[in-house]
Amino acid sequence: MTDFSLSPIFSGLLSGDGGTALLVAALAIAILMGLVLAASAGYFRVILNIAVFARPDARVRAIGNPMVEWATVSVVREAHSLHDLFDRFRAAGYAFPSVGEMNIEIAEQTIRGYYYGRVVSLTENVPDSVSHFFAAYRDMLAAREAAWIILSMGGDVSPADIERQVSSVGSLTPEMIRTAVHAAGPEDALSRFAPAPFGPVLAAAYREAAGDHAQFFALVQIALLENISLAAQSVDISLSPPVTEVAGRMIDIANIRSLARSLSVGAGKESVARYLILEGGFELSGDRLNHAIRAGSLPDLIQALVGTTYEPYLSRHPDAVKDEDIPVLEAALDLCMLDVVRAVSNQYHLESGPLLRYLVTLGYEAQNMQAIAVGIAESLPPEEIGRVLVTEEVKE
């Protein structure tokens, strides 16, 4: 690198080299000012990002996610009836409306609708720089509801029952739901979903599944996670680390779930491959993913994950690994994801970290609410309900 110094310039000025020296001095000052401005630009961007995220971050921190905190969950699960349950939800800070009639179907739809409403509200209030990622997450929820409509049309469920059981979210409007459930069949319903962002995903999955309902839903989920990964990658590089990590972790955990389930039922590696997402993982990609795919048993899979964030959560349940108790292992992965988003929130606390944590944890709150509602409806003891709940281990 050329040694740049001001001393020759000042020497020239003092010796009276005239216009040339003044020109060189002006050029040097301009260069120095350019360097200072370039260095300052990075700081200005950081300060701007902090300012943009300050208000939405403060809002979600104030709201929190009480239904993944054991202290709250342990009180709520003691409810004696569904009406009592929703009274306890309200006492915990959830703005559920009061209703007269209450059964498990109404309870589940109320919880799902509340969850979707929180996600939509969040999506509408995040900074523009990350809004497309949150929109992709919202569209994933809409696509799942729409996929359920398609699957229900193949059975004996009436259009009125389907419409009553589906919740609108984002681009899946009540009008679109009403139109789809009264379609002549799944293909006709798919054509009515075509204008929605998730329309092409459903149509492609339906064609490839060729009538296999389980495969249809799995293919939809894969495509939606791929869309979330693409949305994360499109975030400006200065803000992308927390977003790409959360998206990558979602893909990793989805792949581990698929591998664990396939090993528990003895599915061949060829059939498993179609349910894996080969790009976009955070830790589980390339050779490490290939190593996991080659696992011949659940213990082999756990061994293939050594060195990743996920292995300690699975290894702490040796009996579940031995007995191929997949629900226990999936609950361990849920806990891992909760811990991951908490760590992301702490590390990127002045950026999108708190928003990402709140978004992902909303899903686990709804999952816990649904599980408690089912347990209360079936008169299960609180201890048994507690076994299926996902709560944070670390208190802040």
C-alpha positions as CSV (number, residue, x, y, z in Angstrom):
1,M,0.0,0.0,0.0
2,T,1.3,3.5,-0.9
3,D,2.5,5.4,2.2
4,F,0.2,8.5,2.4
5,S,1.4,11.4,4.5
6,L,0.5,15.1,4.8
7,S,4.1,16.2,5.5
8,P,5.2,16.5,1.8
9,I,2.1,18.6,1.1
10,F,2.8,21.0,3.9
11,S,6.5,21.2,2.8
12,G,5.4,22.1,-0.7
13,L,3.0,24.8,0.6
14,L,5.7,26.3,2.8
15,S,8.2,26.3,-0.1
16,G,5.8,28.2,-2.2
17,D,5.1,25.6,-5.0
18,G,2.0,27.6,-5.7
19,G,-1.1,26.2,-7.4
20,T,0.1,22.6,-7.7
21,A,0.6,22.4,-3.9
22,L,-2.8,23.8,-3.3
23,L,-4.4,21.4,-5.7
24,V,-2.7,18.4,-4.0
25,A,-3.7,19.7,-0.6
26,A,-7.3,20.0,-1.6
27,L,-7.2,16.5,-3.1
28,A,-5.7,15.1,0.1
29,I,-8.4,16.8,2.2
30,A,-11.1,15.5,-0.1
31,I,-9.7,12.0,0.3
32,L,-9.5,12.2,4.0
33,M,-13.1,13.5,4.2
34,G,-14.2,10.6,2.0
35,L,-12.5,8.1,4.3
36,V,-14.1,9.7,7.3
37,L,-17.6,9.6,5.7
38,A,-17.1,6.0,4.6
39,A,-16.2,5.0,8.1
40,S,-19.1,7.0,9.5
41,A,-21.6,5.4,7.1
42,G,-21.4,2.1,8.9
43,Y,-22.1,3.7,12.3
44,F,-25.0,5.7,10.8
45,R,-26.5,2.5,9.5
46,V,-26.1,0.8,12.9
47,I,-27.7,3.8,14.7
48,L,-30.5,3.9,12.1
49,N,-31.2,0.2,12.6
50,I,-31.3,0.6,16.4
51,A,-33.8,3.5,16.0
52,V,-36.0,1.6,13.6
53,F,-36.2,-1.5,15.8
54,A,-36.5,0.2,19.1
55,R,-40.2,0.6,19.3
56,P,-41.4,-2.8,17.9
57,D,-38.7,-4.5,20.1
58,A,-40.0,-2.7,23.2
59,R,-43.5,-3.7,22.3
60,V,-43.0,-7.4,22.0
61,R,-40.8,-7.4,25.2
62,A,-43.6,-5.8,27.1
63,I,-46.2,-8.3,25.8
64,G,-43.9,-11.3,26.3
65,N,-44.9,-15.0,25.8
66,P,-46.3,-16.0,29.2
67,M,-47.6,-19.4,28.0
68,V,-44.1,-20.8,27.6
69,E,-43.2,-19.8,31.2
70,W,-43.6,-22.7,33.6
71,A,-45.0,-20.4,36.4
72,T,-47.9,-19.3,34.1
73,V,-48.5,-22.7,32.6
74,S,-48.6,-24.5,35.9
75,V,-51.5,-22.2,37.0
76,V,-53.4,-22.3,33.8
77,R,-53.3,-26.1,33.5
78,E,-55.2,-26.4,36.9
79,A,-58.4,-25.1,35.3
80,H,-61.6,-27.0,36.1
81,S,-63.4,-26.3,32.9
82,L,-62.9,-24.7,29.5
83,H,-64.6,-21.5,30.7
84,D,-62.3,-21.5,33.7
85,L,-59.4,-22.1,31.4
86,F,-60.1,-19.0,29.3
87,D,-60.6,-16.9,32.4
88,R,-57.1,-18.0,33.4
89,F,-55.8,-17.1,29.9
90,R,-57.3,-13.6,30.3
91,A,-55.7,-13.3,33.8
92,A,-52.4,-14.1,32.2
93,G,-52.8,-11.2,29.8
94,Y,-54.5,-12.8,26.7
95,A,-57.3,-10.7,25.3
96,F,-59.8,-13.5,24.5
97,P,-63.4,-12.4,24.1
98,S,-66.0,-13.8,26.4
99,V,-68.2,-16.4,24.8
100,G,-71.4,-18.2,26.0
101,E,-71.2,-21.7,24.6
102,M,-67.8,-23.4,24.9
103,N,-66.6,-26.8,23.7
104,I,-63.3,-28.2,22.6
105,E,-64.0,-27.2,18.9
106,I,-64.8,-23.7,19.8
107,A,-61.8,-23.5,22.2
108,E,-59.4,-24.7,19.6
109,Q,-60.6,-22.4,16.9
110,T,-60.6,-19.4,19.3
111,I,-57.0,-20.2,20.3
112,R,-56.0,-20.6,16.6
113,G,-57.7,-17.4,15.6
114,Y,-56.0,-15.5,18.5
115,Y,-52.6,-16.8,17.4
116,Y,-53.1,-15.9,13.8
117,G,-54.3,-12.4,14.8
118,R,-51.1,-11.9,16.9
119,V,-48.9,-13.0,13.9
120,V,-50.7,-10.7,11.5
121,S,-50.5,-7.8,13.9
122,L,-46.8,-8.4,14.4
123,T,-46.2,-8.6,10.6
124,E,-47.9,-5.2,10.1
125,N,-45.7,-3.5,12.7
126,V,-42.2,-4.8,11.9
127,P,-39.7,-2.6,10.1
128,D,-39.8,-2.7,6.3
129,S,-36.3,-4.1,6.2
130,V,-37.4,-7.5,7.5
131,S,-41.2,-7.4,6.8
132,H,-41.0,-9.8,3.8
133,F,-39.6,-12.6,6.1
134,F,-42.4,-12.1,8.6
135,A,-44.9,-12.0,5.7
136,A,-43.5,-15.3,4.5
137,Y,-44.1,-16.8,7.9
138,R,-47.7,-15.5,8.0
139,D,-48.3,-16.9,4.5
140,M,-47.0,-20.3,5.8
141,L,-49.8,-20.3,8.4
142,A,-52.4,-19.3,5.7
143,A,-51.2,-22.1,3.4
144,R,-51.5,-24.7,6.2
145,E,-55.1,-23.7,6.7
146,A,-55.8,-23.8,2.9
147,A,-54.1,-27.2,2.7
148,W,-56.5,-28.5,5.4
149,I,-59.4,-27.3,3.3
150,I,-58.1,-29.3,0.3
151,L,-57.7,-32.4,2.4
152,S,-61.1,-32.1,4.1
153,M,-62.8,-31.9,0.7
154,G,-61.9,-35.5,0.0
155,G,-63.9,-36.8,2.9
156,D,-67.4,-36.6,4.2
157,V,-67.1,-33.2,5.9
158,S,-69.8,-30.7,4.7
159,P,-68.8,-27.3,3.4
160,A,-70.4,-25.6,6.3
161,D,-68.4,-27.7,8.8
162,I,-65.1,-27.1,6.9
163,E,-65.8,-23.3,6.9
164,R,-66.6,-23.3,10.6
165,Q,-63.4,-25.1,11.5
166,V,-61.0,-23.0,9.3
167,S,-59.5,-19.7,10.5
168,S,-58.7,-16.9,8.2
169,V,-55.2,-15.5,8.3
170,G,-53.4,-13.0,6.0
171,S,-54.2,-13.6,2.4
172,L,-56.6,-16.4,3.3
173,T,-59.6,-14.2,3.8
174,P,-63.1,-15.3,5.0
175,E,-64.3,-14.7,1.4
176,M,-61.7,-16.9,-0.1
177,I,-62.5,-19.7,2.5
178,R,-66.2,-19.5,1.7
179,T,-65.5,-19.7,-2.0
180,A,-63.1,-22.6,-1.7
181,V,-65.2,-24.8,0.6
182,H,-68.1,-24.6,-1.9
183,A,-65.9,-25.6,-4.8
184,A,-66.8,-28.7,-6.9
185,G,-63.7,-30.5,-5.7
186,P,-60.1,-30.2,-4.6
187,E,-59.0,-29.1,-8.1
188,D,-61.6,-26.5,-8.3
189,A,-60.7,-25.2,-4.8
190,L,-57.0,-25.0,-5.9
191,S,-58.0,-22.8,-8.8
192,R,-59.7,-20.5,-6.4
193,F,-56.6,-20.3,-4.2
194,A,-54.5,-19.5,-7.3
195,P,-54.4,-15.7,-6.7
196,A,-53.0,-16.1,-3.2
197,P,-49.3,-16.1,-2.5
198,F,-49.5,-19.8,-1.4
199,G,-51.6,-20.8,-4.4
200,P,-48.7,-22.2,-6.6
201,V,-47.3,-24.1,-3.6
202,L,-50.6,-25.9,-3.0
203,A,-51.1,-26.7,-6.7
204,A,-47.6,-28.1,-7.2
205,A,-47.8,-30.2,-4.1
206,Y,-51.2,-31.6,-5.1
207,R,-50.0,-32.6,-8.5
208,E,-46.9,-34.3,-7.1
209,A,-48.7,-36.1,-4.3
210,A,-51.2,-37.7,-6.7
211,G,-53.9,-38.3,-4.1
212,D,-51.5,-39.2,-1.1
213,H,-52.8,-36.8,1.6
214,A,-49.8,-37.3,3.9
215,Q,-47.4,-36.6,1.0
216,F,-49.4,-33.6,0.0
217,F,-49.1,-31.9,3.4
218,A,-45.4,-32.8,3.7
219,L,-44.7,-31.3,0.3
220,V,-46.6,-28.2,1.2
221,Q,-44.5,-27.8,4.3
222,I,-41.3,-28.3,2.5
223,A,-42.1,-25.7,-0.1
224,L,-43.2,-23.2,2.6
225,L,-39.9,-23.6,4.5
226,E,-38.0,-23.1,1.3
227,N,-39.9,-19.9,0.8
228,I,-39.1,-18.7,4.3
229,S,-35.4,-19.5,3.6
230,L,-35.5,-17.4,0.4
231,A,-37.2,-14.6,2.3
232,A,-34.5,-14.7,4.9
233,Q,-31.7,-14.6,2.3
234,S,-33.2,-11.5,0.7
235,V,-32.8,-9.5,3.9
236,D,-30.1,-6.8,3.8
237,I,-26.8,-8.3,4.8
238,S,-26.4,-5.9,7.7
239,L,-29.6,-7.4,9.3
240,S,-29.6,-10.9,7.9
241,P,-27.7,-12.9,10.5
242,P,-30.5,-13.4,13.1
243,V,-33.1,-13.9,10.3
244,T,-31.1,-16.5,8.4
245,E,-30.2,-18.3,11.6
246,V,-33.9,-18.7,12.6
247,A,-34.9,-19.8,9.1
248,G,-32.0,-22.2,9.0
249,R,-32.8,-23.7,12.4
250,M,-36.4,-24.2,11.3
251,I,-35.1,-26.2,8.3
252,D,-32.6,-28.2,10.4
253,I,-35.3,-29.2,12.9
254,A,-37.8,-30.1,10.2
255,N,-35.2,-32.4,8.6
256,I,-34.3,-34.0,11.9
257,R,-38.0,-34.7,12.5
258,S,-38.4,-36.3,9.1
259,L,-35.3,-38.5,9.6
260,A,-36.4,-39.6,13.1
261,R,-39.9,-40.4,11.9
262,S,-38.7,-42.4,8.9
263,L,-36.2,-44.4,11.0
264,S,-39.0,-45.2,13.5
265,V,-41.2,-46.7,10.8
266,G,-38.4,-48.3,8.7
267,A,-38.8,-46.1,5.6
268,G,-36.2,-46.5,3.0
269,K,-33.6,-43.7,2.4
270,E,-35.0,-43.1,-1.1
271,S,-38.5,-42.4,0.1
272,V,-37.2,-40.2,2.9
273,A,-35.2,-37.9,0.6
274,R,-38.3,-36.4,-0.9
275,Y,-39.2,-35.1,2.5
276,L,-35.9,-33.3,3.2
277,I,-34.9,-29.8,2.5
278,L,-31.4,-30.0,1.1
279,E,-30.6,-26.3,1.0
280,G,-30.9,-23.5,3.6
281,G,-30.0,-25.4,6.8
282,F,-28.0,-23.7,9.5
283,E,-25.9,-26.5,11.0
284,L,-27.3,-29.5,9.1
285,S,-26.1,-29.2,5.5
286,G,-23.6,-30.6,3.1
287,D,-21.6,-33.6,4.5
288,R,-23.2,-33.3,7.9
289,L,-26.7,-33.7,6.4
290,N,-25.5,-36.5,4.2
291,H,-24.1,-38.3,7.3
292,A,-27.5,-37.9,9.1
293,I,-29.3,-39.2,6.0
294,R,-27.1,-42.4,6.1
295,A,-28.0,-43.2,9.7
296,G,-29.5,-46.6,10.0
297,S,-31.1,-46.2,13.4
298,L,-32.1,-43.5,15.8
299,P,-28.9,-44.0,17.9
300,D,-27.0,-43.6,14.6
301,L,-28.9,-40.4,13.9
302,I,-28.1,-39.0,17.3
303,Q,-24.4,-39.8,16.8
304,A,-24.5,-38.1,13.4
305,L,-25.7,-34.9,15.1
306,V,-22.8,-34.8,17.7
307,G,-21.3,-31.4,17.6
308,T,-24.5,-29.7,16.7
309,T,-26.9,-27.7,18.9
310,Y,-29.5,-30.4,18.6
311,E,-27.7,-33.5,19.8
312,P,-27.7,-32.6,23.6
313,Y,-31.4,-32.1,23.6
314,L,-32.0,-35.5,22.0
315,S,-29.3,-37.4,24.0
316,R,-30.9,-36.4,27.3
317,H,-33.7,-38.9,26.5
318,P,-31.9,-42.2,26.0
319,D,-35.0,-44.3,26.7
320,A,-37.0,-42.4,24.1
321,V,-34.2,-43.0,21.6
322,K,-34.1,-46.7,22.4
323,D,-37.9,-47.1,22.4
324,E,-38.3,-44.9,19.3
325,D,-40.6,-42.6,21.2
326,I,-40.8,-39.9,18.6
327,P,-43.2,-37.5,20.5
328,V,-40.6,-37.2,23.3
329,L,-37.8,-36.5,20.8
330,E,-40.0,-33.9,18.9
331,A,-40.7,-32.2,22.2
332,A,-37.0,-32.0,22.8
333,L,-36.5,-30.4,19.4
334,D,-39.3,-27.9,20.3
335,L,-37.4,-27.0,23.5
336,C,-34.2,-26.6,21.5
337,M,-36.0,-24.1,19.1
338,L,-37.3,-22.1,22.1
339,D,-33.7,-21.9,23.5
340,V,-32.3,-20.9,20.0
341,V,-34.7,-18.0,19.5
342,R,-34.0,-16.8,23.1
343,A,-30.3,-16.8,22.4
344,V,-30.9,-15.0,19.1
345,S,-33.0,-12.4,20.9
346,N,-30.2,-11.9,23.5
347,Q,-27.5,-11.6,20.9
348,Y,-29.3,-9.3,18.5
349,H,-31.4,-7.5,21.1
350,L,-31.1,-4.1,19.3
351,E,-32.2,-5.6,15.9
352,S,-34.7,-8.2,14.9
353,G,-33.9,-10.7,17.7
354,P,-36.8,-9.9,20.0
355,L,-39.2,-9.9,17.1
356,L,-38.1,-13.3,15.9
357,R,-38.3,-14.7,19.3
358,Y,-41.8,-13.4,19.8
359,L,-42.9,-14.7,16.4
360,V,-41.6,-18.3,16.8
361,T,-42.7,-18.5,20.5
362,L,-46.2,-17.4,19.6
363,G,-46.6,-20.8,17.9
364,Y,-45.5,-22.7,21.0
365,E,-47.8,-20.6,23.1
366,A,-50.7,-21.6,20.9
367,Q,-49.5,-25.2,20.9
368,N,-49.5,-25.2,24.8
369,M,-52.9,-23.6,24.9
370,Q,-54.4,-26.2,22.5
371,A,-52.9,-29.0,24.6
372,I,-54.2,-27.7,27.8
373,A,-57.7,-27.2,26.3
374,V,-57.7,-30.8,25.1
375,G,-56.5,-32.0,28.5
376,I,-59.2,-30.0,30.3
377,A,-61.9,-31.2,27.9
378,E,-60.8,-34.9,28.6
379,S,-60.6,-34.3,32.3
380,L,-56.9,-35.2,32.4
381,P,-54.9,-34.5,35.6
382,P,-52.7,-31.4,35.5
383,E,-49.5,-33.5,35.8
384,E,-50.4,-35.5,32.7
385,I,-51.2,-32.3,30.7
386,G,-47.9,-30.9,31.8
387,R,-46.0,-33.7,30.1
388,V,-46.8,-32.5,26.7
389,L,-46.2,-28.8,27.2
390,V,-43.2,-27.0,25.9
391,T,-41.8,-24.5,28.3
392,E,-38.5,-22.5,28.6
393,E,-36.1,-24.0,31.1
394,V,-34.1,-20.8,31.7
395,K,-35.7,-18.0,33.5
396,E,-34.7,-14.4,32.6
